[in-house]
Amino acid sequence: MNAFSEVHELLDQYSDTLYYCDIQKFDVVFHPQAIYATADEAPLLYRSMPAYREVIAQRRSPASRNEQRRDVVDSIEFAGDNTDFARVRCSIGERDFVDMLSLVRTEGRWHIIAKIFQIIEKQGESNALR
């Protein structure tokens, strides 16, 4: 499998992680030292991976609420053999998200090392997914 396919597969697993709140996939897609942050919360919202993992584990999944699945990969950009950036979008509840994901390849596998995101409150039709 080539690097583009490997990253796209990881992004599919990332989307599944969020839609199903799948902790097993969480442990596969995120590097244990990854960061999670947004400046859309005041003060800046930052979480370690153990803290973010707990949020996902406690969340009622969009799948269990029969929410329409809206996952979009906007771009995948390689900086080198072991560094990648992906821009993806999704919806959870009443919010749309634009996620800026930095990925690293370690020990032959891709992992998300940073998730920085923009929150877009829905106003009728989904804004982020147009």
MONOR-V29597 format. One record per residue. N is the residue number from 1. RES is the residue in one small letter. PSI is psi in degrees with one decimal (NA if undefined). BURIAL is b if it has 9 or more other C-alpha atoms within 8 Angstrom, else e. D_FIRST is the distance of its C-alpha to the first C-alpha in Angstrom with 1 decimal. Layout:
# MONOR-V29597
n->(N,N)
res->(RES,RES)
psi->(PSI,PSI)
burial->(BURIAL,BURIAL)
d_first->(D_FIRST,D_FIRST)
This chain:
# MONOR-V29597
n->(1,2,3,4,5,6,7,8,9,10,11,12,13,14,15,16,17,18,19,20,21,22,23,24,25,26,27,28,29,30,31,32,33,34,35,36,37,38,39,40,41,42,43,44,45,46,47,48,49,50,51,52,53,54,55,56,57,58,59,60,61,62,63,64,65,66,67,68,69,70,71,72,73,74,75,76,77,78,79,80,81,82,83,84,85,86,87,88,89,90,91,92,93,94,95,96,97,98,99,100,101,102,103,104,105,106,107,108,109,110,111,112,113,114,115,116,117,118,119,120,121,122,123,124,125,126,127,128,129,130)
res->(m,n,a,f,s,e,v,h,e,l,l,d,q,y,s,d,t,l,y,y,c,d,i,q,k,f,d,v,v,f,h,p,q,a,i,y,a,t,a,d,e,a,p,l,l,y,r,s,m,p,a,y,r,e,v,i,a,q,r,r,s,p,a,s,r,n,e,q,r,r,d,v,v,d,s,i,e,f,a,g,d,n,t,d,f,a,r,v,r,c,s,i,g,e,r,d,f,v,d,m,l,s,l,v,r,t,e,g,r,w,h,i,i,a,k,i,f,q,i,i,e,k,q,g,e,s,n,a,l,r)
psi->(137.5,168.2,-40.6,-45.4,-39.8,-44.7,-42.4,-39.1,-42.3,-41.3,-34.7,-42.6,-37.4,-47.1,-41.4,-40.6,-46.9,-40.9,-38.9,-3.6,50.2,104.4,-34.1,-42.2,-35.3,-47.5,-22.6,-42.5,-31.7,134.8,141.3,-23.2,14.3,159.6,155.8,124.4,153.0,144.0,3.3,-7.7,148.0,123.0,177.5,130.0,120.0,136.4,144.0,168.6,-40.9,-38.5,-43.9,-38.8,-41.4,-39.0,-47.7,-42.5,-33.3,-17.0,140.2,122.3,147.5,-34.1,-41.7,-19.2,6.1,35.4,144.2,135.3,128.7,87.5,130.8,129.8,112.1,-40.8,153.1,121.5,123.8,132.8,-18.2,-167.7,-24.9,10.2,133.1,156.2,134.9,139.6,119.7,158.8,149.7,172.1,138.5,119.4,-130.1,16.9,145.0,151.6,139.5,114.1,128.0,110.0,122.6,132.0,146.8,149.7,117.1,139.5,37.1,6.7,145.4,142.5,150.4,125.3,-18.6,133.9,108.8,130.3,158.2,133.7,132.7,112.2,134.5,139.9,85.0,-109.2,148.1,120.4,-47.1,-21.6,18.2,NA)
burial->(e,e,e,e,e,b,b,e,e,b,b,e,b,b,b,b,b,b,b,b,b,b,b,e,b,b,b,e,b,b,b,e,e,b,b,b,b,b,b,e,e,e,e,b,b,e,b,b,b,e,e,b,b,e,e,b,b,e,e,e,b,b,b,e,e,e,b,e,e,e,b,e,b,e,e,b,e,e,e,e,e,b,b,b,b,b,b,b,b,b,b,b,e,e,b,b,b,b,b,b,b,b,b,b,b,e,e,e,e,b,b,b,b,b,b,b,b,b,b,b,e,b,e,e,e,b,b,b,b,e)
d_first->(0.0,3.8,6.8,8.3,6.2,6.5,10.0,10.8,10.2,12.4,14.9,15.1,16.0,18.3,20.1,20.5,22.0,24.6,25.4,25.8,26.8,24.4,25.1,22.5,19.7,21.7,21.5,17.7,17.2,20.2,20.8,24.2,25.9,24.7,27.4,28.4,31.0,32.8,36.0,36.9,38.7,41.9,41.7,38.1,36.0,33.9,32.4,30.8,28.0,30.4,32.7,30.0,28.6,32.2,32.5,29.5,30.9,34.3,33.4,34.0,30.7,30.6,29.5,32.7,34.7,33.1,32.1,30.3,26.6,26.0,22.6,21.6,18.9,20.9,18.8,15.9,17.1,15.7,18.5,16.6,13.8,14.9,16.7,16.1,18.6,18.3,21.3,21.5,24.5,25.8,29.2,30.8,34.4,36.6,34.2,31.4,29.1,27.2,24.8,23.9,21.0,20.3,17.1,16.7,14.1,16.1,15.6,11.8,11.7,12.5,16.0,18.6,21.4,23.8,24.6,27.5,28.6,31.3,33.3,34.8,37.5,37.5,40.5,40.4,37.3,34.1,34.2,30.7,29.0,31.0)
